[in-house]
C-alpha cells in the first residue's frame, strides 16, 4: 500500500524527514506498533475482521499510561481554551 501524506519541495525534503521522524519517535510506541499491525493485517482481512482487530487494539491502547497522560493533557488544554 502506498500512501502520500505530504508533498514537499526537494530542497526541504531532508529537513521535513528529520522533523517527521522526531515526531514518530516521540509518539507512543506501543500504539504505533498496534496501528501498523492493524494496517498490515487490514489489507489481508475482511472489513469485519479488521474492525474487530481495531476494537481489540483500542481496548489495549486505552489502558496504556501514555494514552492516559496524553488524554489528560488534551482535556486540560481544552478546558483552558474554554475559559
N, C-alpha and C positions, 0 to 999 in steps of 0.2 A: 504494500500500500504506500503510495506516495502522496504526501500532503504538503501544500505550501501554506505556511503560516505568515511569512514575512518576505518582502522583496526589498533589497537594499542595493544601492549603487556599489559597484566593485570596490571603490576606494574606501567604503565604510564597512565592508564585509568582515574583516578581521576584528575590528572593534565591536561590531554587533555580536559576533560569535562569542567573544570573550564575555560580554555582558550577559548574553543568554545563558552561557554555561554557568556563570556565577549564580544566576537566578535558579537554575535547575539544581545546582549543588546545595543551595540554601533551602530548597524545598524539602518537605518531609519525605524521607527516602522510602519508608515502608509504603506510603500512599502512592509514590511514584512507581514502585515495583508492581503494586497491585493494578494500577492503571495500565501500565504497559502489558501486563499479563492479560487483562480484560480485552484490550485492543487486539492482541495477537490471537487469543482464543475466539474472540468475536468474529474474526474473519472466517473461521472454520466451523462455526456453530450456528444453530438456528437462532432466531430472534428470542424465542422463549428461553433457551439455554443461556444466551448472553445476558438477558435481563435477570435471570436467576443468579448468575455468577456475580453480576454487578451488585445486586441486592445483598448477597452474602459478603462481598468485599466492603460495602458501606457499613455493615454491622461491625466488621473488624476495625475499619478506619475510625469510626466514631468512638471507639474505646481507647484509642492511642492518646498518649499525653500531649503530643504536639498538636493534634487536632483540637483537643480541649483548650490548650493555651491559645492557639490562633483564633478559635471561635470566640473565646472570652475577650481577646484583644479587639476583634472586629465589633463585637457588641458594644464594648466600651467606647470605641471610636464613633460608632453610630449614635450612641447616647450623647456624646459630647457635641456632635454636629447638630443634634436635635434641640439642644439648649440655646 
